[in-house]
């Protein structure tokens, strides 16, 4: 008598669940792109806020200049600057968003009664990022 013994393998098939290298790289790429977008928006927010603060300060100075001109009959000259506005029209002359004084001239080029200028983020006059009173309506 032959004993046919059938031996069954005791090796169980193990399937390990997990992510492939490609899936991990795709997820890392997406996270990196999202982080970059958030960082770009966050870092730019400070400059935009300083620009808005500068425009607000220019508007305040312009209102004070109009009040001064109504009372006195003329605008302060370039030589006197904005000092005559304090304290009757402004508590103090504000600084721009980068904590620098504004440049003021009166009369200004192009027949304008005055010009208020912030040098913008780069701190240099005559560059593209300057914020100028007569340009505020254009922006």
C-alpha positions as CSV (number, residue, x, y, z in Angstrom):
1,X,0.0,0.0,0.0
2,X,1.3,3.2,-1.0
3,X,0.7,6.0,1.2
4,X,0.3,9.0,-1.0
5,X,0.9,11.8,1.3
6,X,0.2,15.1,-0.1
7,X,2.4,17.7,1.5
8,X,0.9,21.1,1.4
9,X,3.1,24.1,1.5
10,X,3.1,26.0,4.7
11,X,4.4,29.2,3.0
12,X,1.6,31.7,3.0
13,X,1.6,34.3,0.3
14,X,2.2,37.6,2.0
15,X,1.1,40.8,0.2
16,X,2.6,43.9,1.9
17,X,0.4,47.0,1.6
18,X,2.1,50.3,1.0
19,X,3.0,53.0,-1.5
20,X,5.3,52.6,-4.4
21,X,8.2,54.9,-4.9
22,X,6.4,56.7,-7.7
23,X,3.4,57.3,-5.6
24,X,5.6,58.8,-2.9
25,X,7.4,61.0,-5.3
26,X,4.1,62.3,-6.8
27,X,2.8,63.1,-3.3
28,X,6.0,64.9,-2.4
29,X,5.9,66.9,-5.6
30,X,2.3,68.0,-4.8
31,X,3.2,69.0,-1.3
32,X,6.2,70.9,-2.5
33,X,4.1,72.8,-5.1
34,X,1.5,73.7,-2.5
35,X,4.1,74.9,0.0
36,X,5.8,77.0,-2.7
37,X,2.5,78.6,-3.6
38,X,1.6,79.4,0.0
39,X,5.1,80.7,0.7
40,X,5.0,82.9,-2.4
41,X,1.7,84.4,-1.4
42,X,2.7,84.8,2.3
43,X,6.0,86.5,1.5
44,X,4.4,88.9,-1.0
45,X,1.7,89.8,1.4
46,X,4.1,92.0,3.5
47,X,5.2,94.0,0.5
48,X,1.6,94.5,-0.7
49,X,0.6,95.6,2.8
50,X,3.5,98.1,2.9
51,X,2.4,99.4,-0.5
52,X,-1.2,99.8,0.7
53,X,0.0,101.6,3.9
54,X,2.1,104.0,1.7
55,X,-0.9,104.8,-0.5
56,X,-3.1,105.4,2.5
57,X,-0.4,107.8,4.0
58,X,-0.2,109.7,0.7
59,X,-3.9,110.1,0.7
60,X,-3.8,111.5,4.3
61,X,-1.1,113.9,3.3
62,X,-3.0,115.0,0.3
63,X,-6.1,115.7,2.4
64,X,-4.0,117.7,4.8
65,X,-2.5,119.6,1.8
66,X,-5.9,120.4,0.5
67,X,-7.0,121.7,3.9
68,X,-3.8,123.7,4.3
69,X,-4.2,125.2,0.8
70,X,-7.8,126.1,1.6
71,X,-6.8,127.9,4.8
72,X,-3.5,129.5,3.7
73,X,-4.1,130.0,0.0
74,X,-1.2,128.0,-1.3
75,X,0.6,124.7,-0.8
76,X,3.8,124.4,1.3
77,X,6.9,124.9,-0.8
78,X,9.5,122.3,-1.6
79,X,11.9,124.2,0.8
80,X,9.4,124.1,3.7
81,X,8.4,120.5,2.9
82,X,5.5,119.0,4.8
83,X,6.4,120.5,8.2
84,X,3.8,123.3,8.0
85,X,1.1,120.6,8.1
86,X,2.0,119.7,11.7
87,X,0.2,119.9,14.1
88,X,-2.8,121.7,12.6
89,X,-3.4,119.3,9.7
90,X,-1.5,116.2,10.7
91,X,-0.4,115.0,14.1
92,X,2.9,114.1,12.5
93,X,4.1,113.6,9.0
94,X,3.7,109.9,8.3
95,X,6.5,107.7,6.9
96,X,6.0,105.3,4.0
97,X,5.4,101.6,4.5
98,X,9.2,101.0,4.5
99,X,9.7,103.6,7.4
100,X,11.2,106.2,5.1
101,X,10.2,109.8,4.7
102,X,8.3,110.9,1.7
103,X,9.8,113.2,-0.9
104,X,7.7,116.3,-1.4
105,X,7.9,119.0,-4.1
106,X,5.7,122.0,-4.8
107,X,5.2,123.1,-7.5
108,X,5.8,119.7,-9.2
109,X,6.8,118.8,-12.7
110,X,4.1,118.9,-15.4
111,X,2.3,121.8,-13.9
112,X,1.0,119.8,-10.9
113,X,0.6,121.8,-7.7
114,X,2.6,119.2,-5.7
115,X,4.1,115.7,-5.7
116,X,4.4,113.2,-2.9
117,X,6.8,110.3,-3.6
118,X,7.8,107.1,-1.9
119,X,10.9,105.4,-3.2
120,X,9.1,102.0,-2.7
121,X,10.7,98.8,-1.7
122,X,14.0,99.3,-3.4
123,X,14.6,102.7,-1.7
124,X,15.7,104.4,-4.9
125,X,14.1,107.3,-6.6
126,X,13.2,107.1,-10.3
127,X,12.6,103.3,-10.4
128,X,9.5,101.4,-11.4
129,X,8.4,100.7,-7.9
130,X,8.1,104.3,-6.8
131,X,4.7,105.3,-5.4
132,X,3.8,108.8,-6.5
133,X,0.7,110.8,-5.5
134,X,-0.4,111.7,-9.0
135,X,-0.2,108.0,-10.1
136,X,-2.5,106.7,-7.3
137,X,-5.6,107.3,-9.5
138,X,-4.0,105.3,-12.3
139,X,-3.4,102.2,-10.2
